[in-house]
Every structure is written in C-alpha cells, then in structure tokens.
C-alpha cells in the first residue's frame, strides 16, 4: 500500500488571513492537498498570530509552527542577496528544520519564495520544490524602467541586479520550480535553460466567488489590491492622478471604489463622495457584487493577478493593461478589454457602461475560462501529481 506523501512546507508569512495573493494561493492549495498528503507547515511571523489564524490552518496540516523574525539589528555577511534573505534567516527555524529532517526526511521539502532557499541546506533525501510566486527580478527590472527620478532609478537598478543574481544562483539548486505562467517559465528558462519548471498558475474558488450581481444605485468601478505590494500602490496612484479625472469628467455620476488593506496616505487623501477608499473589508465579494467593471491599470510586477481571476469568477467585466492580465490565458475582447493609456481606459469604460450585451458576453466567457482552467481544485490535482512524480524520482535515485 502506497503511503501518503509527507510534505514540509516553509513560508515567509502565515497563509491566513487571506488578505494578499500569496496567502490565498498557499491556503487554498493546502486545503485541497490535505486530502491526499500529510503537510507540516513552518512559517515566519512578524507578530504573534491570532488564535483564529492558527485554527484556520490546523484542519489541513499535521502540525503548524510559527517562528518570529528577529527584530534586532544583526551583522550580515558580505554576500550579494536581497534584504528579505536576511530578514528570513531565523536561527530557531534553521534548528527545527534540521531536527525534523534528521529524524525522518519528508518526501517533499517545499519552499515558498526564493528568500527561504537558505533552508534547502537541510534537504537530506527529500525532493525539493520552490514556488516562484512571481519572478522578482523581472518585477524589479520593470519598476526600474518605469522610474523617472534618477536617484530612485539607480536604487531600482541595484535592486534588480541583486535579485537577478540571487535567483540565478538559488533556483538551480531545486529539483523543480513552480512558475505561475508559461510566460514566467519562458523568462526563467531564457537564463536557466535546463531549469526544471512546472507551471501551476494562481487560481480561484469558483464556488466561493460565484456571480451574484447586486448593482449599486450608481455605476461603479472597482479596484482591488493589497497595498503592501508596490505594483498595487503605483497602479492606484496612476489611476487616481491620470485616469480618474478624465473618467469623472466624462461620467459625472460614476463611482470608483478602491478596496484593500493598508492604503497609503496619498491614496486615502484622494477619497471623497465619488472616490471611496475602504481599506480592509470583511468580504470582498460584496464589492464585486456591486461593481459594473473591474479596472486594473498595472504598470509593473510579474506573476498572475488573483483579483482578475476573482472578478472573472464573479462575473465582473475587467479592463486591464496587458501586464495586468499577463500569465492568464485570456483573450482581449473575448474575456476582457485592454487599455494602456488614460484615454484608452476612459474609452473602454464608456464601452462597458453603454453596452449591456458586451458586459454580459465578457462576464460569461471569463467565468467559463476560470471554471475550466483556474479552479483551485484542478490546480491542487496538478500539484499532487507533481508531488508523486518527484517522490518517485527521489526513490529511484536512492
């Protein structure tokens, strides 16, 4: 009888509450994978977790342990590595991973984010897996190109170089790297042609995010994003400064609702009766239900946007830049409308607001797309198949 695969999963943050894309991905895959394998979750924290956070994770894990980051200043060794690598270097986590692997190595050692690659030192005979939730050096490079201030441009360039060389060194150490899209795979294999990459994209719970349109009294545009993620801050400031004034002039009764935790002061100060900034909300589905369209003016970043998949699942038409939709197998004019400039966003919003048939067609096509390709249950089956292949290969090598 084949025993259930054992998985040691290391994350740089708790994957609950579900207030950003990484947590949504990790939690939903844990939830589905728990039916077929035994998962031990070790995670770093910046503050003591709430009891309800741990209770939400325990049904899906054999064990959950948290490790506080060390807040005091430390002397770093002179190596070219991103700051996150030093922040995620926690001696107690090193000790526990080493001890667990010394007892009985797990079938799979799964590491979320390259900054946690330092714990690969304790791989023993485990098959090793890295989840590359976005290609960080690509995001840094795009941010560098977008920057206009020369002092900040130099800083962005140094960030890009640091991440690029770090990822080039660390990724080949893993048996397999999970990428979010074919595009991300192509970017990585341009520099690492022999890197083993499995594409398992981000997803959405199509049952939880079901269409339930309850339109507000006035036409409503929606932006959703976690503001700890710099691309979301940039996209929102671009939206407020360059897109919203023209939209407001063309559609005086239109509302713009900006949803997401920790909006920066420059976003909050723009709020008024027609531009609503909610901050963290209890249930984002209430805002999808009221929205006539989702607007995604993303200008840098990488990976795939879960907010677009959620909008697709809830039947909300999407207007996005090409970069915003990147990594999702969606076609312009069939699943979403594309815009790159303020004028184009205004034009596409006008098309959606005036054409009910177009809104319904986009919503229907997008919903079918996520049901077929992006439901978490389907993606968990792909990851489970990867676990079995890696375990089989590891046993052959032994």
ABEGO torsion letter per residue (X at the ends): XBBBBBBBBBBABBAOBBABAAAAAAAAAAAAAAAABBBBBBBBBABBBBAAAAAAAAAABABBBBBBBBABBBBBBBBBBBAAAAAABBAAAAAAAAAAAAABBBABBBBBEAAAAAAAAAAEABBBBBBBABBAAAAAAAAAAABABAAAAAAAAAAAAAAAAAAAAAAAABABBBBABAAAAAAAAAABAABBBBBBBBBBBAAABBBBBBBBABBBBBBBBBAABAAAAAAAAAAAAAAAAAAAAABAABBBBBBEBGBBAAAAAABBAABBBAEBBABAAAAAAABABBBBBBABEBEBBAAAAAAAAAGBBBBBBAAAABGBBBBBGAABBBBABAAAAAAAAAAAAABAAAAAAAAAAAAAAAAAAABAAAAAAAAAAAAAAAAAAAAAAX
